[in-house]
Amino acid sequence: MRIMVNNVEMDFEKNSLIADIAKNVLGENFKKIYVARYNNKIVDLYSPVLEEGSIEFLGWESEVGKKAYRHTSSHILAQAVKRLYPEVKVAIGPAIQDGFYYDFDFLNPITSSDLAGIEEEMKKIIKERIPVIRQELSRAEAIDEFSKKGEIYKVELIKDLPEEVTISIYRQGDFSDLCAGPHLPNTSYVKAFSLTSITGAYWRGDEKKKMLTRIYGTSFDTKENMETYLEGVREARSRDHNKIGRELGYFMTDENIGQGLPLLMPKGAKLFQVLTRFVEDEEARRGYLLTKTPFMAKSKLYKISGHWDHYREGMFVIDNEDENEVLALRPMTCPFQYTIYNNGLKSYRDLPKRYAETSTLFRNEASGEMHGLIRVRQFTISEGHLVCTPSQLETEFKGCLELVRYMLKAIGLDKDVSYRFSKWDPQNTEKYINDPVKWEEAESVMKTILDHLGLTYKVAIGEAAFYGPKLDIQIKNVFGKEDTIITIQVDPFLAERFDMFYIDEKGNKARPYIIHRTSIGCYERTMALLLEKYNGALPLWMAPEQVRVLNITDRTLEDAKKICDNLLAEGIRATADTANEKIGYKIRMSQMDKIPYMVVIGDKEKDSNLLSVRSRKDGDLGCMTYEDFLLKIKKEIKDLNLD
């Protein structure tokens, strides 16, 4: 049989194992191969060759190779846990980015202190070189096997599989698992692994179902690569906004208030205010009209917009029985601003209308999804809606993108983002307002605009809003998890739903286009990303506390207060540390609080009418006059200096 192997045509016997072909072709390098792509299907090395075609060998350098490596690692974890805790029930254990996890239902809870023992058992399994063998079963056979073992979660998964799916299990010595594969040939292929954490996870992500124990781990082809990765994780944890934001006093949470409802402390509230004022002032300069709208509305409003049909599970609904009405906290502001637009007849001469609002929104996020300030149940965004004629659409969209880029550059995140063109999924229409003609038109218009702008983007099917395609500006947090920070959306539907129109040049009614957009995104999420990027040492212009004035002795206490008051009068966010402590301690505390500038006042400075200035970045800057110091920091603030 003729087989194209790594782009070279060769002859092999039918039913030859891919593993034997790999040994024949690669010699000792065979050990670096984990799986193969046989006729465009990823398969195990123990798979037979049944027909002519092509084979590509895949190892650690490929994503599918890494996935198989880590998926096998998760099976080794499950086998180790079953050996140590025979009564445990296993659930699911996939490979994930940079690692793997497995969910277990333990009879008695375990803690992180138990992970070391599990790791030791995993090492034993790896040394045993246990083959990992695929076997296909009928649905009845698979249900019977896992039912006899008491594996209720596997039985549930099997019953939920579509009839046409081939059911396969992987046998690994005394352990077997329901799995589509592929896997490594045997357990000894795993060279380096580490169990990293233990947490709770609802079965199938449903908070109404049982809470299971999830064990996370990672594995790599070498110990060196794994240590490099783990060091990066340790560094990421040290920069996690959930850690430094709390340590520096930006935000806190309280169980009596609720999950996903952070409290912004004075520093966090000041940063929020600085960013908000910056955004609102810039939007005003670009012709936006400020609105302030209610936090809730009757369900009727959301039924018109479509949120009730497509977004109700994510909304907080209030049943006001006394008034015989149903209210809901707003998940977004668009229906309110459309109502404002409809207050009065609009001509084409009045367009575009650019509405902006610093909007507090409410979304019923699942408990497992919430994290610090990144994902919360109450948050605030720089929301806006532009109502324009079709001929104005491209210019207005471009203006939205220019504003976004200006904002990202100002806060220093412009080099950290990527762009995603999110489209609807015509195979999953229940998620969207189902009008294929309008979707095709809107996506075509948006693609033309993006291409005219010369934007580099990737396409994501199924990530559109329910009412239109969008440009998502994507960013990763310190752990590498990607989130959307800003969106610009083209909406072809809601103008009709709200009966929005304008009078065109011929005196006829015409439907406008709508652009939904944010300029700096969700303030809470942006603040979290800034804390992580700058490790808490925010640039001067956005720092909640820009200058701290330190007195050396009681003789200069009043002088320190006076300098602080003068700076405050100039619009500089300053404080005075007049505590009865040594100056070295005060300086250390200022450094730990990551204050951009310190001003030190002692007898010498008082007598010479100078300030001793210290910079967070450059250390001791020597002495300068108050006027020179004020000019220096004002220029840095005006220039939005990020150093």
TITIFI-829530 format. One record per residue (C-alpha): z, y negated, x; residue in three letters. Coordinates in steps of 0.5 Angstrom, whole numbers, plus 2048, in hexadecimal, padded with zeros to 3 digits. Each point is the difference from the previous one (the first is absolute). Layout:
REM TITIFI-829530
ZYXAla;...
END
This chain:
REM TITIFI-829530
800800800Met;7FE7F9803Arg;8067FB800Ile;8007F9802Met;806800804Val;8027F9803Asn;7F97FE7FFAsn;7FD806804Val;7FD8057FCGlu;803807802Met;7FF8087FDAsp;8068037FDPhe;8028067FCGlu;8017FF7F9Lys;8088007FEAsn;8017FE807Ser;8077FC800Leu;7FF7F9802Ile;806801804Ala;7FC805804Asp;7FA7FB800Ile;8047FB803Ala;803804806Lys;7F9802802Asn;7FE7F9800Val;8067FC802Leu;803805805Gly;8077FD802Glu;7FF7FA7FCAsn;8008047F9Phe;8087FF800Lys;7FE7F97FFLys;7FD8017F9Ile;8048017FATyr;7FB8007FAVal;7F88007FFAla;7FB7FC7FCArg;7FB8067FDTyr;7FA7FE7FCAsn;8047F97FFAsn;8078047FDLys;806800804Ile;802807802Val;805804804Asp;7FE803806Leu;8028077FDTyr;7FA7FF7FBSer;7FA804801Pro;7F97FE800Val;7FC8027FALeu;7FA7FC801Glu;7FB7FC804Glu;8027F9801Gly;8047FB805Ser;807801803Ile;8047FA803Glu;807801803Phe;8057FB7FFLeu;8077FF804Gly;8057FB801Trp;7FB7FA801Glu;7FD8017F9Ser;8047FD7F9Glu;7FF8077FDVal;803804806Gly;8067FB800Lys;8018027F9Lys;7FF807801Ala;805800806Tyr;8057FC7FBArg;7FF8047FAHis;802806804Thr;8067FC803Ser;8027FF7F9Ser;8008087FEHis;804801807Ile;8057FC7FDLeu;8008037F9Ala;801807804Gln;8067FE804Ala;8037FD7FAVal;7FF8067FCLys;803804806Arg;8067FC800Leu;8017FF7F9Tyr;7FD8067FCPro;8027FD7F9Glu;7FC7FA801Val;7FA7FF7FCLys;7FA7FD803Val;7FB7FA7FDAla;7FB7FD803Ile;7FF7FE808Gly;7F97FC802Pro;7FE7FD806Ala;8007F9800Ile;7FE7FA804Gln;804801807Asp;8048067FDGly;8028057FBPhe;8058017FBTyr;8038067FBTyr;8047FF7FAAsp;8058057FEPhe;8058027FBAsp;807802803Phe;8058037FDLeu;8057FC804Asn;7FE7F9803Pro;7FE800807Ile;8017F9805Thr;7FD7FE806Ser;805803804Ser;7FC8077FEAsp;7FA7FE803Leu;801802807Ala;8028077FDGly;7F98007FCIle;7FC7FE807Glu;803805804Glu;7FE8057FBGlu;7F97FD800Met;800801807Lys;801807800Lys;7FA8017FAIle;7FC7FD805Ile;801804806Lys;7FF8067FBGlu;7F97FF800Arg;7FF8027F9Ile;7F98007FDPro;7FF7FC7FAVal;7FB8047FCIle;7FC7FD7F9Arg;8008057FAGln;7FD7FE7FAGlu;8038037F9Leu;7FF8007F9Ser;8047FB7FCArg;8048067FDAla;801803807Glu;8037F9802Ala;8047FE7FBIle;803807800Asp;801800808Glu;8047F97FFPhe;8048027FASer;803806803Lys;8027FB806Lys;8037FB7FBGly;7FB7FB802Glu;8007FC7FAIle;7FD7FA803Tyr;7FA804803Lys;7FF8047F9Val;8007F97FDGlu;7FA7FD804Leu;7FC8077FFIle;8007FF7F9Lys;7FE7F9800Asp;7FA802805Leu;7F97FF7FCPro;7FD8077FEGlu;7FA7FF805Glu;8057FF807Val;800806805Thr;808801801Ile;802802807Ser;806801803Ile;802800808Tyr;804806802Arg;8047FE807Gln;805806801Gly;8058007FBAsp;7FE7FA7FDPhe;7FA7FF7FBSer;7FE7F97FDAsp;7FB7FE7FBLeu;7FB7FC803Cys;7F97FE801Ala;8007FF807Gly;7FD800806Pro;806802805His;800801807Leu;7FF808802Pro;807801802Asn;8077FC801Thr;800800807Ser;7FA7FA800Tyr;8067FB7FEVal;8027FD807Lys;8047FB7FEAla;8047FE7F9Phe;8067FC7FESer;8047FF7F9Leu;8007F97FFThr;8047FF7FASer;8038037F9Ile;8007FC7F9Thr;7FF8027F9Gly;7FA8007FCAla;7FE8027F9Tyr;7FC8067FETrp;7F97FE800Arg;8027F8800Gly;8038007F9Asp;8077FD800Glu;8018047F9Lys;800807804Lys;805803805Lys;8017FC807Met;7FE805806Leu;8027FF807Thr;7FA7FE804Arg;800801808Ile;7FB7FC804Tyr;7FE802807Gly;7FA7FE805Thr;7FC804805Ser;7FC7FF805Phe;7FB804805Asp;8057FE806Thr;8077FE801Lys;7FE7FA804Glu;7FC7FE7FAAsn;8058017FBMet;8057FC804Glu;7FC7FA800Thr;7FF8007F9Tyr;8078017FFLeu;8027FA804Glu;7FB7FC7FCGly;8048027FAVal;8067FE803Arg;7FD7F9801Glu;7FD8007F9Ala;8078017FDArg;8037FB805Ser;7FB7FB7FDArg;8018037F8Asp;8017FA7FCHis;8058047FCAsn;804800806Lys;7FF7F9803Ile;8007FD7FAGly;8068027FEArg;8037FF807Glu;7FE7F9800Leu;8027FE7F9Gly;7F97FF7FDTyr;8028057FAPhe;8048057FDMet;8018057FAThr;8058027FCAsp;8018077FCGlu;8037FC7FAAsn;7FA7FB800Ile;7FB806800Gly;7FA803805Gln;7FA7FC801Gly;8047FA7FFLeu;8027FC807Pro;8047FA800Leu;7FD7FB805Leu;8067FD804Met;8007F9802Pro;7FB801806Lys;7FB8057FCGly;8007FA7FAAla;7FF7FB805Lys;7FA804803Leu;7FD8017F9Phe;8017F97FFGln;7FC7FE806Val;7FA8057FFLeu;8007FE7F8Thr;8007F8802Arg;7FB801805Phe;7FB8047FBVal;8017FC7FAGlu;7FE7F9805Asp;7FA804802Glu;7FE8027FAGlu;8017F97FDAla;7FB7FD806Arg;7FB8057FEArg;8007FE7F8Gly;8048057FDTyr;8047FE7FALeu;807803800Leu;8038037F9Thr;8078037FELys;8008067FBThr;8058047FDPro;803806803Phe;7FF8047FAMet;7FB8017FAAla;7FF8047F9Lys;7FC806801Ser;7FA7FD7FCLys;7FE7FC806Leu;800806805Tyr;7FC8047FBLys;7FB7FB800Ile;800800807Ser;800807801Gly;806801804His;8038047FATrp;7FB805800Asp;7FF801807His;8077FD804Tyr;8058017FBArg;804806804Glu;8017FA805Gly;8037FB7FCMet;8077FF7FDPhe;8008007F9Val;8057FD7FBIle;8018027F9Asp;8027FA7FCAsn;8028037FAGlu;8047FA7FDAsp;7F97FC800Glu;7FC8067FFAsn;7FC7FF806Glu;7FE803807Val;8017FC806Leu;7FE802807Ala;8017FD807Leu;7FA7FE803Arg;7FD804805Pro;7FB7FA802Met;7FE7F97FDThr;7F98017FECys;8018007F9Pro;8047FA800Phe;7FB7FC804Gln;7FA8027FCTyr;8047FD7FAThr;8017F9803Ile;7F9800802Tyr;7FE8017F8Asn;8047FA7FEAsn;7FB7FB7FFGly;7F8801801Leu;7FD801807Lys;7F97FD802Ser;7FC803806Tyr;8027F9803Arg;807802800Asp;7FF806804Leu;803803804Pro;8078007FELys;805803805Arg;8078017FETyr;805802805Ala;8078027FEGlu;806803805Thr;8018067FBSer;8068047FFThr;7FE8077FELeu;8038077FEPhe;7FD807801Arg;8048067FEAsn;7FF803807Glu;802808801Ala;807800804Ser;7FD804805Gly;7FB7FB802Glu;8047FA801Met;8027FE807His;8037F9802Gly;7FC7FA7FELeu;7FA804801Ile;8008037F9Arg;8057FD7FBVal;8008007F8Arg;8017F8800Gln;7FB7FC805Phe;7FD7FA800Thr;7F87FF802Ile;7FC7FA801Ser;7FC8017FAGlu;7FA7FD7FEGly;7FA8007FBHis;7F97FD801Leu;7FC7FF7FAVal;7F87FE802Cys;7F98017FEThr;7FC805803Pro;7FC7FC804Ser;8077FD803Gln;803807801Leu;7FE801808Glu;8027F9802Thr;8078017FDGlu;801807802Phe;7FE7FE807Lys;8057FA7FFGly;8058057FECys;7FF804807Leu;8007FA804Glu;8077FE7FDLeu;802807801Val;7FE800808Arg;8037F9801Tyr;8078037FDMet;800806804Leu;7FE7FD807Lys;8067FB7FEAla;805805800Ile;7FD804805Gly;7FD8067FDLeu;7F97FF800Asp;7FF805805Lys;8048057FDAsp;7FC8017FAVal;7F98047FDSer;7FC7FF7FATyr;7FF8057FAArg;7FB8007FBPhe;8038047FASer;7FC8027FBLys;8018047F9Trp;7FF8077FFAsp;7FB8027FBPro;803807800Gln;8077FE7FEAsn;7FE7FB7FBThr;8078007FCGlu;8037FC806Lys;7FB7FA7FETyr;7FD7FC7FBIle;7FA8047FFAsn;7FA7FD800Asp;7FB802805Pro;7FB7FB800Val;8057FA801Lys;803804806Trp;7F9801803Glu;7FF7F97FFGlu;8077FE803Ala;7FF804806Glu;7F97FE801Ser;8027F9800Val;806801804Met;7FC804806Lys;7FB7FB800Thr;8067FA801Ile;803805806Leu;7FA801803Asp;7FE7F9800His;8077FE803Leu;7FE805806Gly;8078047FELeu;801806803Thr;8038057FBTyr;8018077FELys;7FF8027F9Val;8058047FCAla;7FE8037F9Ile;8068007FBGly;8047FB803Glu;7FD7FA7FBAla;8057FC7FCAla;7FF8037F8Phe;7FC7F97FFTyr;7FC800806Gly;7FE801807Pro;8047FD806Lys;8007FE807Leu;806803803Asp;8037FD806Ile;804806803Gln;805800805Ile;805805804Lys;8087FF800Asn;803802807Val;8008087FEPhe;7F88007FFGly;8018007F8Lys;7FA7FC7FDGlu;8017FB7FAAsp;7FC7FB7FDThr;8037F9802Ile;7FB7FB7FCIle;7FA8027FBThr;7FA7FC7FDIle;7FD8037FAGln;7FA7FF7FCVal;8018007F8Asp;7FB8017FBPro;8048037FAPhe;8067FB7FFLeu;7FC7FA7FEAla;7FD8047FAGlu;8068037FEArg;8047F9800Phe;7FA7FD7FDAsp;7FF7FB806Met;7FA7FC800Phe;7FD7F9802Tyr;7FA7FC7FEIle;7FA801805Asp;7FB7FB801Glu;7FC8017FALys;8067FF7FBGly;8018087FFAsn;806804801Lys;800804806Ala;805805803Arg;8037FE807Pro;802804806Tyr;807801802Ile;803801807Ile;807803801His;8037FE807Arg;8067FF804Thr;8007FC806Ser;806803804Ile;8018067FCGly;8078027FDCys;8057FC804Tyr;805805801Glu;7FB805803Arg;7FD7FA804Thr;8087FE802Met;801808802Ala;7F9800804Leu;8027FA804Leu;807802802Leu;7FD807803Glu;7FA7FC803Lys;8057FB804Tyr;806805800Asn;8047FA7FCGly;7FE7FB805Ala;7FC7FC7FBLeu;7FC7FA803Pro;8037F9800Leu;7FC7FE7FATrp;8028057FBMet;807802803Ala;8067FF7FBPro;8047FC806Glu;7FC7FD805Gln;8057FC804Val;807802802Arg;8057FB803Val;805802804Leu;8067FC803Asn;804802806Ile;8067FD7FFThr;8047FC7FAAsp;7FE7FA804Arg;7F98017FEThr;8018037F9Leu;7FF7F97FCGlu;7F97FF804Asp;7FE8077FEAla;8017FF7F9Lys;7FC7F9801Lys;7FA803803Ile;8008067FBCys;8007FA7FAAsp;7FB7FC804Asn;7FB807800Leu;8018017F9Leu;7FE7F97FEAla;7FA801804Glu;7FE8077FCGly;802804805Ile;8048067FEArg;807800804Ala;807802801Thr;8067FE804Ala;804806803Asp;8077FC801Thr;804806800Ala;806801806Asn;7FC805804Glu;7FD7FF807Lys;7F97FE801Ile;7FE806803Gly;8028047F9Tyr;7FC7FB7FCLys;7FA800804Ile;8008087FFArg;8018007F9Met;7FA7FB7FFSer;7FC805804Gln;8028057FCMet;7FF7FC7FAAsp;7F97FF803Lys;8007F87FFIle;7FA7FD803Pro;8047FA803Tyr;8077FF803Met;8027F9801Val;807800805Val;8047FA800Ile;8057FF805Gly;8047FA804Asp;7FA7FF805Lys;7FB8007FAGlu;8047FB7FCLys;8017FC806Asp;7F8800802Ser;7FE7FF7F9Asn;7FC807801Leu;7FF8067FCLeu;801807804Ser;7FA8047FDVal;7FF808800Arg;7FA8047FDSer;8018077FDArg;7F9801803Lys;8017FC807Asp;807800801Gly;8037F9803Asp;7FB7FA7FFLeu;8057FB804Gly;8027FA7FDCys;7FC7FB7FCMet;8017FA7FBThr;8018017F9Tyr;7F97FD7FEGlu;7FC804805Asp;8048067FDPhe;7FE7FE7F9Leu;7F97FF802Leu;7FF806803Lys;8038057FAIle;7FC7FB7FBLys;7F9801804Lys;802808800Glu;8018007F9Ile;7FA7FC7FELys;7FC804804Asp;8038077FDLeu;801802807Asn;801808800Leu;803800807Asp;
END
